Amino acid sequence: MGPWKRIHIDFAGPFLDQMFLIIIDAHSKWPEVIPMKSTTSTQTIRVLRTIFARAGLPEQIVSDNGPQFVSAEFQTFTKMNGITHIKSAPYHPATNGLAERFVQTFKQSLKAMRGENADLNKKLANFLLAYRNTPHTTTNETPSKQVQDKQMKIAIKPTKETLRQFTEGETVAVRDYRGPNKWTSGLVTKREGPLNYQVEVSPNSIWKRHADQIRNSDFNDKQGEEIINDKTVELEINPDEPTEQPQDLQQKQQDSELPLSEPIQRRYPLRTRKPVTKLNL
């Protein structure tokens, strides 16, 4: 089955105060993500009609049993366009697992971008551009190569650092949320998806991290802090400030141990406290 013959659709949200229609091509893994304020059958059909006008009609649509997809209006839309609608079995989301897995990747990626100074549309565009130009673990090719038979041109040449691709056995720095140290060293043990990895940080500890939470092993953050492997920190010396020599420190210690030459003078005189006189009435 070639590209755009079988597509998986699902809704993600509410997420970031939005609902998102997710469309994944089963052959190429090409994704489409459309923000939507309404998820009715009418609005869903309107968006699908726009997508199909550009990419063509698929032969099959796979979805869950959401009310938008089981409505009479949606069934009429698929029949009128000669599309076979396959619905997942009740309480068995694995039937539509391709869309379900992409929803998780999509949410993790946008959560990792919360610190970026950009609106939702820009973040979504950056995510889709990176995803479509990253080799998929199933096909070993990029979705853009599968669909367009060519690599998409982007502003910056795709490199390992730009698309944050890592290989199994590679030593990396991973985001550490346990304490003050922001990064710790680890070893990539498995690639779970285009942007998700398993990283071993100790013999019995494996963390799951998104590509945005992983850096090369020689990475320094913007404060210039070194990645800490053994939990030790070296003090930095400012060359512009005078440093104290060991003999200076020793002299200070000796001076602190010497008795004071003069006793400390009391600032206020002592009060003479008299016993309370009780009245015998």
Summary of the structure (lengths in Angstrom):
residues: 281
radius of gyration: 31.8
end to end distance: 112.0
largest distance: 112.0
contacts: 686
relative contact order: 0.09
helix: 31%
strand: 22%
